[in-house]
Amino acid sequence: MKQVYFKTFGCRTNQFDTQVMISKLREFRLATDETQADIIVVNSCTVTNGADSSVRNYIASIQRKNPHAKVILAGCGSHSKGESLFASKRVFGVMGHSEKEKINTILQYEEPFYQIGDLEHIDTTIVENFVGKSRAFIKIQEGCDFACSYCIIPAVRGGARSHQEETILAQVSKLASNGYGEFILTGTNVGSYGKDRNTSIAQLLAKMSQIRGVRRIRLGSLEPIQIDEPLLELLDEPWMAKHLHIALQHTADKMLELMNRRNRYREDYRLFHRLADKGYALGTDFIVGHPGEDEVAWAEAMERVRELPLTHIHAFSYSKRDNTASATMREEVRGDIAKARHHELTALIKAKNYAFRRTHTTGLEVLLESGKEGVYYGLDQYFNRVEVRSEEDLRANWVELNQLEVSDEKNQALL
C-alpha cells in the first residue's frame, strides 16, 4: 500500500481541509515521514508572496530529499500558482479546493494532471477524527465577499458560502461522541456564516451548545461589523471560550480607508471595550508597513492600540501580493522601518498580555494537548498557553487550575 504525506501551510481552514483529505483515504496509508512517502500532498497558502515562496522552497526541498515522490499541489496556491508550477513540471499534479473529497481517486492517477475544479463547491464530508489533535476544527463556510485592497483570498477561495447546518451539527455530534470537547469554528470569513441560508452564526452556536459532549466553543477570526446583538448575548454563556479574535488590520482611519476596510476606529473602540467588560481576552490582526503608512498614521495607530484592551495580536509586516490593489500603491514603507514598527507593536501587546494573565490566575480550564515526561501544554479559555507539570499522563485531559506562576513569557502550574 502506497504512503501519502500531507504538508499543510497556512490557516485553520487549510488544517481542516487536510483532515477532510485524510478521512477520504482508502487505498493509501498515511505517512509520518516525508522522506519515506510515495506521494506528497502540499496543501498550500498563497496569502502573500512570501507564502508562495515558502511553498516553492518546500517543493524544491522535497525534490532533493525524496526525488521519487509524486508531489501534488492543493490549497489556495493551486489557484494562484498551480498553472505555472505544473507547466514547469515542479509538481506532478494540481488539484483545486473542490477536488479534495475525490483525493482517493486523484492519488491513483498515473499521468500528470491539472484538475482545478471550481470555486463554488461546498464540502459534505463529516470528519470523525482529527489526526494528532485534541481539539476539533469545524469549517462552517468558504470564501469571502469583502474586497480588502491587500488580499487575494476571494480570488482563490471564491465568494462567501455557508456549509449546511445539518452537516455541521452532524459533524460536531460525531466528534463529541468520539471524545472531542473543544470545537473551533473556522472558515475564510467565519462571521459571514448563514447570510446565504437565512440563519446566522449565533443561531448555529446555540444549536451546537445543546449537543452532548460539547464543552467549549472557540470562534475563528471575526470582522467587527459581524458582531451583532444576538451574538453579543451568547458571549455570556459558559461554553463560549473567553477569547475573540477580531480582525481590525489597523487602527488609523487613513490606513483602513486605503485598505478598503469596512471598520473604523471609533466603532472598534466601543466594541472592544464592551467585549472586555464581559471578561473577554481580545486579539486582532494588524498589518504593519502597508503603503501609505507614514509617521503620522503610525503614531496615531500606536496611540489607539494603547487605548484598546488587546491581549493578543497576529501582527505581520506588509508583503506585496501580486494582482491586488495594494500592490500598485505608492508611498511604500522601507523594510527596516516596518520591522521596527512591528517590534514596537508586538512588544506593547506582549506587555498587555502579561498584565492580563497576572489578573486571571484562577478558574482556568485548560485542555492539555501535548507534552511528555511530566510536562504538558494547553490553552486556557482566554487563549493563553499554560505549561503544566504532573507525574500523571495528562495528554488530552481537561484540568482546572487555581494557582499559577505567571512570568512575562508563560504561565506555569504544578499538579
N, C-alpha and C positions, 0 to 999 in steps of 0.2 A: 504494500500500500504506500503510495507516494506521500511525502510530507510537505505541509504547507506552513509557511511562516508569515505572520501578519505584522507589518511595521506601521504604526499609527502616528501620524503627525497631527498637531493642531488641537481642536476644541473637543468638548464633551460630546458634541454631535458626532464627530468622527469616531470617538470611542464607542458610542452606541452602534454606529454603522458597522464597525469591526465585529462587534458581538453578533449582529444580525448575520454577517457572513459566516462567522464561526458556527452559528447554530444551524446553518444550511449544509455544512459539510457532511457527506455520506461516504463517498469513495476515497476519502483522503484522511490522513491523520494530522493533527495539529502539532507542528514542530515548535520546540522551545529554543532552538539554536539555529540562527540564520545560516550558519556555515554548513549545516547538515541538511537543509531544506532542498527539495526538488523544485519548489515553486515559492516565490516571494511576492506577496501582495502588498503594495505600498499604498496605504490609504493616506493620500496627500492633502496638504494645506496649501492654499495659494493667496492667503490674506495680504501678504506683502511680497515684494520682490525677494526679500530675504528668506521668506518661507519657501519660495520656489527654489532658491539656491540650496537650501538645506535638503530638499528632496532630491535635486540633481546630484548633490555631493554624496548622498546616501546611495543612490543608484550606482554611481561610479565606484563607490567603495565595495559594493556587492559584486560588481563585475570583476573586481580584483580578488576578493576573499572567496567567492563562490561562483566562478565563471560559468559553471554548467547549469546554474539555476535559471529558470524562466522567471523574468521579472514582469509583473503585471501592475500597471498604474491604475489606481482607483481614486476616489475622493474628488475634492474640488479642483485639484491640479489637472485632472483628466480633461476638464472642460476648458482650461486656460492654456495649458502647455502640452496636453496629450498628443495633439496632432504633430507638433514639431519633434517631440521625443520619439514618437512612433516612426516618423519619416526618417529620422537619423538612426533608427534601429537601436536606440538606447534601451528600449523596452520591447518585450515580446508581444505584449498586448495592452490595450487601453479599454477600460470599462467605465461608463458613466454611473451616476447615482442610481438611476432607475434599474440598473442591471444587477445590483448586488444580491438580490434574492435569487438570482439564477447562477450564483457563484459555483455551485457543484458541477453544473453543465459547462460553464465557461472554462473552468480549470482543466477540462478534458480536451480542449481544443489542441490539435496537433500543429495547426498552421497559425502564423501571426494574425492578429485580429485587431480591429478598431471598432468597438461596439459602444458608442457614446450614448445611445438612448435618447431620453427627453428630460425636460425639467418640470414635468407636471406629475410625476409619479408620487404616490403615497404608499409607504410600507404597510403591509398587513401581517408581517411576521410577529409572532409572540415569542420573545426571548425568555427562556425559562431559567437560565443561569448566566452569571457573568464570570467568565474565567479569570481567576486571580483577584476577585473583588469581594468586599464585604458589603458594599453599598451598591444599589442598583440605579442605573441611569435609564430614564424613561423619555424617549423622544416623543414629543407631543405635536410637533409641527415642523414644517420645512419652509425655507425661503423667507424673503423679506420684501416688503413694499416700500421701504424707505429708500432715499436716494442720496445718502451722505456722500460728499464730494470725494472722499478719500477711499471709498470702499468698492470693491469689485464683487463682493459676495452675491448680491442679487443676480448678477450676470452668470454666476456659476452654480447657484442653488435655486434660482427661479423665484417667482413671486410667492407671497405668504399663502400657505395652505395647511389646514389642520388635519391631523390624523383623526380617525373616527373614535368617538368617545368609548364605544363598546370595546374596541380593540385595546385602547389604553387601559381601561379598567380590568379587562380580562388579563392583560399582562401583569398589572400590579397584583391582582389576586393570585396568579400563578407564582410569581416571585415571592410574595408574602408567605404562601404555603410552603415554599422551599427554604424558608428561614431568613429571608431578607427583611429588615425592619426599617431601613432608611432608604428613601427614594429621592432622586434628584431629577427634577423635570428639566429637560433640555430641548434645544431646537435652535434654529437660526435666529429667530426673533420670538422668544417664548411668550411674551406678553400679548402677541397678536393672536394667540390661540382662540379659536371659536368664532372669530368675526365672520368667517365664511360658512359657519354651521349653526348660526343663531344660538350660540352659547358663549361662554366666557371661561377664562382661567379660574375665576373664583368659583364658578359652578363645578368645574372639574375637581378642584381641590376639595370642596365639600363632599363630593361623592367618593373620592379617594380615601378620605379620612374615616369613612364608615367601613372600610374593608378590614376584616380581621387580620391582625398582624402588622398593620401599618403603624409604626411608632413615631417616625419623624419624616417630614417632607421638606426638602430644600428646593428653592426656585433658582433656575438659571438667570442669566442677565436680563433685566427688565429695562424698558425705556421709562423715563419719568412720567410721560403722558399716559402710560398704560396702567398706572396705579390709581384705580378708581375707588369709589366709596365701598362697593361690595367686597373688593379685595382688602381694603383697609380694615373692614370689620372682621375679616378672618384672621388677621395678624395677631389677635389676642388669643387664638386657640393654642392649647398646649402642644399639639402635634406639629405646629409650624416651627421650623428651625429659626432661631432668633438672629438671623443674618440675611440681609438682602444685598444683592449686587445690582446697582442701578447705573446704567451707562450714561454718564454725563459727557465724557470725552474732553471737556474743557470747562472753565468757569468764567472766561472773559467773553462777553456777548459778541464782540467783534469776531472772535475766533469761531464761535458757534454759528455765526452767520456765514462765514467763509466755508465752514464745513457742511453747510446746508442742513444743520441740525434743527429739530423741532422743539427743543427745550431752550429755556432762557434762565439765567441765574436766579432771579428773584423768586420765580416759582419753584426752582430746585431747592433754594434755601428753605422755603416754608415747608416743602415736602420732607426734606431730610430732618428738620427739627421735629416735625410731627412724628416721624418714624422713631427717632431717637427717644422721644418721650414715651414710646411704647416699649422701650428697653432693647431696641434692636442695634446690633452692630451693623455698620454700613460700609460697603465697598463700592468702588467705581472703576471704570476705565478712564484713562487720561492719555491723550496724545500730546507729546512734547515735541516742539520744533516743527509744527506744521507751517507751511509757507504763510507769511503774513504775521507770524508771532514775533512782533517787535518787543523792545524793552518795556514799553508802556503796557502792552497787553499782558506780558508775563508778570509784571509787578501787580497788576490788577488781579490776575488769576491766582497768584500766591496769597494775596491778602484775603481773597474769598475762600480759598482752601482752608485757611486758618479759621475762618468763621464756621465752617461746616463740621458736623460731628462725624467725621470719617474715621474708620478704624482699619480699613484695608484698601489697597489700591493695586490695580494692574496698570502700571504706567509703562509706556514704551515710546521710544523716540520715533518720530515720523519716518517712514520708509516709503519712498515713491512706489506707487503701484501703477504700472502701465495701464492705459485705457481708462483712467479715472480723471475727473475734472481737476483734482488737486495736483495731478502730475504736470499740468500745464501752467500752474500758478507761479508768478514771480515772487520776489522777496523771500527767497529760500533762506533757511536758518543754517548757519555753519554747524558742522558735526560736533565740534568741541563745545560750542555754546549749548546745543541740545543736550549733550552729555552732562554738562554742569547743571543745567536746569532739571534734568531727570534725577540727578543725585539730590538736589535741593528738595524736590518734591517727595521723593521716597523717604528721605531722612525725616521729614516733617510727619508723614503718615506713620512711620515706624514709632516715633515718639507718641503720637496719638494712640496707637495700638497698645503700647506699653502702659499708658495711663489707664486705658480701658480695662486691660487684663488685671491690673492691680486692684481694681474695684469690683471685679467679677471673679471671685475665687471660691464661691460656694454654690452648691446645687448644680454642678456641671455634669451634664450627661454626655458621655464620650463613648463612641463606637470605636473600639480598637481594631484597626485594620491590618496592621503589620507588626513585625518585631520577632525577636528570638532571644534566647539565652537571658530571659528575665527583663528585657527592655522592650516595651510595646508603644505604639504610636496610634493616635487617632485624633479626630476633630470633635470639639465640643459644639454645643448648639450655636455658639457665636462665630463658628468657623475659625477658631484658634486651635493650633496644633498643640497636643498635650503628650508629653513623654511620661509613661507610667512604668514604674519598676515593681516587679512582683515575682515571687517564686512560682506562682501558678502560671500555666499557659493560658493567656487571656486573649489570644487572637480570635477575632470575630465575635467578641463578647462586649456587652454594654457594661459600663461601670459608672457609678455616681461618685463624684469627688466633692469633698467639702473642705479640703485642706490642700493648698498648693504652695509650691515655691515658685515665685514669679521673678524672672530675670528679664533683661531687655531683649534677650534672644529667644526665650521659650518658657513654657510652663512645664513644671515637673511635679509628679506626685508619687508617693510610695504606698503600696497596698500590701 
